[in-house]
């Protein structure tokens, strides 16, 4: 498989270390690689690739992804796809019209704790969910809005795990890293998923996932995109719309309103 990576910062380097991309696009030179300094240069040479991965700053995603779709490239974009639901809708329409992959990175879906939840917990038994997601503020010109930078993960999980049927309160911000999901069951029990330390707590018992077989979320996601019949073009605009409507760093979600 041939891959191209647009943006060679932290995430671009991470993707490249796993995929060994054939083409790289970045403002700074990348030694001993097939390298382009501008996306227009890459497109002009009509390089044949199976998937283009966009890891540029969030505010550039719309224009970069639009150019790629117009020129018939399948696209995987780091989250969030856009900072505007209207722009995301335009990209979705373009991908649908051209029958192309348009996928927003969903790495948290491949977290082993989330896999455990999906396999073992009946969503009908869940009364409500509360999550806390805090992290280090990104450097440079990446988005400094924690709702879009961090909250998008839990909004995506709300869609993915419950199809928006369970009320979910998301708390996000910059600070000491914390990634926890508290699942309040209808039988009054509490299930706690500590995504950062890879532990699940339930009724005094602890499931330790640090010793489980290692998985690589990026490779699993790429495999699903390329080889499995997954939903290539989900309605990412609906997730972004929720973040737009939230007026603080506490986002309360249910199937009716924010």
Secondary structure, 3 states (H helix, E strand, C coil): CCEEEECCCHHHHHHHHHHCCCEEECCCCCCCCEEECCHHHHHHCCCCCCEEEECCCHHHHHHHHHHHHHCCCCEEECCCCCCCHHHHHHHHHHHHHHCCCEEECCHHHHCHHHHHHHHHCCHHHEEEEEEEEEECCCCCCCCCCHHHHHHHHHHHHHHHHHCCCCEEEEEEEECCCEEEEEEEECCCCEEEEECCCCEEEECCEEEECCCCCCCCHHHHHHHHHHHCCCCCCCCHHHHHHHHHHCCCCEEEECCCCC
